């Protein structure tokens, strides 16, 4: 299996993100999910086998299953002719959209940065939560805790008032409603497949041809979401099938979370790949197409 961390195509280049490379194809965008890994906003040298395929195909899976909630940018999973074969399975043609400058985070369980904030203030994203919650506690109702969408560096959490000031009240309410609907639908589905969807983040945009909001970027992947094994969760153990495994490893190192990234041992690379593949298999019930 060829690991792809960089692409160089004979097409107009649009953008290089932490994980995805985008090129222009006529009035469309070819979005490629590489095998790059980022953690703490730092991109690592080592690629994760099958990661790009999982991100691409799991996003397509969720785009199809959530289109009754909101339309999305996916047009085609077929690669345009005369392009390298490594693009198959890790690429999609999407509509060109103007992104809303807000990361739409939904939390159904208290963990990660939300738990860190809660321990300090009893609040997450300006929302007061009951006392006595622990890491992994299920929230009474999911909460919408958006953040800034930083081009570089860290996304910063926003209170509802700050988010409204950024995008306007009407857009904020639409983002909140759709994000919570998407999360609730995906959470219930994942639970039926043996996974707990603890939290996730969505990105939305507007089509350039009309003022219509759509879901863009990726959807409900192990990069943008926390998935726990339901069986383990019921036993009080948070066993993740996502990027948290890498974060936990990095926390054991004397690393200041600034570039350059430390080397990842082969065991960590392989176990990360295994977790992504397991999440894909459990959610879709089928083999990955590579």
C-alpha positions in Angstrom: 0.0 0.0 0.0 1.6 3.3 -1.1 1.5 6.0 1.5 0.8 9.4 0.0 1.8 12.5 2.0 2.3 15.0 -0.8 0.7 15.5 -4.3 1.9 17.2 -7.4 -0.7 17.2 -10.2 -0.9 18.9 -13.6 -3.9 21.0 -12.4 -4.3 24.5 -11.0 -3.4 24.2 -7.3 -6.0 25.6 -4.9 -5.0 24.8 -1.3 -2.9 22.6 0.9 -4.5 21.9 4.3 -3.1 19.9 7.1 -4.4 16.7 5.5 -6.1 17.6 2.2 -4.7 18.9 -1.1 -7.2 20.7 -3.4 -6.9 21.4 -7.2 -9.2 23.1 -9.6 -11.0 21.0 -12.3 -13.0 23.4 -14.5 -15.6 24.9 -12.0 -15.2 22.1 -9.6 -12.6 21.2 -6.9 -10.7 17.9 -6.7 -10.2 17.3 -3.0 -7.6 14.7 -2.1 -7.3 13.1 1.3 -3.6 12.3 1.8 -2.2 10.0 4.5 -0.8 13.0 6.4 -1.4 13.2 10.2 -1.7 16.3 12.2 -1.9 16.5 16.0 -1.9 19.7 18.1 -1.9 21.6 14.8 1.5 20.1 13.8 1.8 17.9 10.7 3.9 14.8 11.1 6.4 13.4 8.7 5.1 9.8 8.9 2.0 9.0 6.9 -0.7 6.7 8.2 -1.5 3.7 5.9 -5.0 3.8 4.5 -5.8 7.0 6.4 -6.6 9.1 3.3 -8.9 6.3 1.9 -10.8 6.1 5.2 -11.3 9.8 5.4 -12.5 10.1 1.8 -14.8 7.1 1.8 -16.2 7.6 5.3 -17.0 11.2 4.4 -18.8 10.0 1.3 -20.7 7.4 3.4 -21.9 10.1 5.8 -22.6 12.7 3.0 -25.0 10.2 1.5 -26.7 9.3 4.8 -27.1 12.9 6.0 -28.3 14.6 2.7 -31.9 14.5 4.1 -30.6 16.9 6.8 -28.6 19.2 4.7 -27.1 19.1 1.2 -23.3 18.7 0.8 -20.6 19.5 -1.7 -19.9 15.9 -3.0 -20.3 15.5 -6.7 -18.4 12.4 -7.8 -15.9 9.9 -6.4 -14.5 9.1 -9.8 -11.1 10.6 -10.6 -10.9 12.7 -13.7 -9.1 11.0 -16.6 -5.3 11.1 -17.1 -4.5 11.5 -13.5 -2.3 9.2 -11.3 -4.0 6.0 -10.1 -3.0 6.7 -6.5 -5.9 9.2 -6.4 -8.5 6.4 -6.7 -10.4 5.9 -3.4 -8.8 9.0 -1.7 -10.3 11.7 -3.9 -13.7 13.4 -4.6 -14.9 16.0 -6.9 -16.8 18.7 -5.0 -18.7 21.9 -5.5 -16.8 25.1 -5.1 -18.1 26.8 -2.0 -17.3 29.9 0.2 -16.6 28.5 3.7 -18.3 29.9 6.8 -15.4 31.0 9.1 -16.6 28.9 12.0 -15.7 25.4 13.2 -19.0 23.9 14.2 -18.3 21.6 17.2 -20.9 19.5 18.8 -20.3 17.7 22.1 -22.5 14.9 23.4 -20.0 13.8 26.0 -17.5 15.7 28.1 -13.9 15.0 27.1 -10.8 16.5 25.5 -10.5 20.3 25.6 -14.1 20.6 26.8 -13.3 18.6 29.9 -10.1 20.7 30.5 -12.2 23.9 30.3 -14.9 22.4 32.5 -12.4 21.5 35.3 -11.2 25.1 35.3 -14.5 27.0 35.0 -17.5 24.6 35.1 -18.3 25.8 31.6 -17.6 24.7 28.0 -17.9 27.4 25.3 -19.7 29.8 27.6 -22.3 27.1 28.5 -22.6 26.2 32.2 -22.7 22.5 32.9 -23.7 20.5 36.1 -21.1 19.9 38.7 -19.6 16.5 39.3 -19.1 15.5 35.7 -16.1 13.3 34.8 -14.1 12.6 31.7 -16.4 10.7 29.4 -19.7 11.8 31.1 -22.7 11.9 28.8 -24.2 15.3 28.6 -28.0 15.6 29.3 -28.3 17.1 25.8 -25.6 17.7 23.2 -24.1 21.2 23.2 -23.0 23.4 20.3 -19.6 24.9 21.1 -18.2 26.6 17.9 -14.6 27.8 17.5 -12.7 30.1 15.2 -11.4 28.5 12.0 -7.8 29.5 12.1 -5.7 29.3 8.9 -2.7 28.8 11.1 -2.3 27.9 14.8 -5.1 26.9 17.1 -8.8 27.3 16.7 -10.1 29.4 19.6 -13.3 28.5 21.5 -16.1 31.0 21.2 -19.1 31.9 23.4 -22.4 32.0 21.7 -22.3 35.8 21.7 -18.8 35.9 20.1 -19.9 33.4 17.4 -23.0 35.5 16.6 -20.8 38.6 16.3 -18.7 36.7 13.9 -21.3 35.3 11.5 -24.6 37.0 12.4 -27.5 35.6 14.4 -29.4 34.1 11.5 -26.4 32.1 10.2 -25.4 31.1 13.8 -28.9 29.7 14.4 -28.8 27.7 11.2 -25.3 26.4 11.9 -26.4 25.4 15.4 -29.6 23.7 14.3 -28.0 21.7 11.4 -24.9 20.7 13.5 -27.0 19.4 16.3 -29.3 17.5 13.9 -26.3 15.9 12.1 -24.7 14.9 15.4 -27.8 13.4 16.8 -28.5 11.4 13.7 -24.9 10.1 13.5 -24.7 9.4 17.2 -27.7 7.1 17.1 -26.5 5.3 14.0 -23.0 4.9 15.4 -24.4 3.5 18.7 -26.3 0.9 16.7 -22.9 -0.2 15.2 -21.1 -0.5 18.5 -19.5 3.0 18.7 -20.1 6.1 20.8 -19.7 9.3 18.9 -18.5 11.5 21.7 -18.0 14.7 19.7 -17.4 16.0 16.2 -17.0 19.1 14.2 -18.5 20.2 10.9 -17.7 22.8 8.3 -20.3 24.6 6.2 -20.1 26.8 3.2 -22.2 28.7 0.7 -22.4 27.9 -3.0 -21.1 30.7 -5.1 -24.0 30.6 -7.5 -26.7 30.8 -4.8 -27.1 31.7 -1.1 -27.5 28.1 0.0 -25.7 26.6 2.9 -24.2 23.2 2.4 -22.0 20.7 4.4 -18.4 20.8 3.1 -14.9 19.4 3.8 -15.2 16.1 5.6 -17.9 14.5 7.8 -17.7 12.3 10.9 -14.3 10.8 10.3 -11.8 9.7 13.0 -9.9 12.9 12.2 -12.9 15.2 13.0 -14.6 13.1 15.6 -14.1 11.1 18.7 -15.3 7.5 18.5 -15.3 5.2 21.5 -16.0 1.5 21.6 -19.5 1.2 23.1 -18.7 -2.1 24.9 -15.7 -0.6 26.6 -17.6 2.7 27.4 -20.3 0.7 29.2 -17.4 -0.7 31.3 -16.1 2.8 32.1 -13.2 2.7 29.7 -12.7 5.3 26.9 -11.1 3.2 24.1 -10.8 5.4 21.0 -10.9 4.6 17.4 -9.6 7.9 16.2 -6.7 10.4 16.4 -6.9 10.5 20.2 -4.6 7.4 20.3 -1.8 9.5 18.8 -2.5 12.5 21.1 -2.3 10.2 24.1 1.1 8.9 22.9 2.4 12.4 22.3 1.4 13.5 25.8 4.0 11.0 27.2 6.8 12.8 25.4 8.8 15.8 26.4 7.5 17.8 23.4 6.4 21.4 23.5 3.8 20.8 20.7 5.6 23.1 18.4 7.3 22.1 15.0 9.3 20.1 14.3 7.1 17.1 15.1 8.7 14.2 16.8 9.2 10.9 15.0 6.3 8.5 15.4 7.3 4.9 16.2 6.2 2.3 13.7 4.0 0.7 16.3 2.1 4.0 16.8 1.7 4.4 13.1 0.3 0.9 12.6 -2.0 1.0 15.6 -3.4 4.4 14.4 -4.0 2.8 11.0 -5.8 -0.1 12.6 -8.1 2.1 14.6 -9.1 4.1 11.5 -9.8 0.9 9.6 -11.8 -0.5 12.5 -14.0 2.6 12.7 -14.6 2.4 8.9 -15.5 -1.2 9.0 -17.8 -0.9 12.0 -19.7 2.1 10.6 -20.0 1.0 7.0 -20.1 -2.8 7.4 -17.9 -3.2 4.3 -14.3 -3.4 3.2 -12.3 -0.3 2.4 -11.9 0.3 -1.4 -8.2 0.7 -2.2 
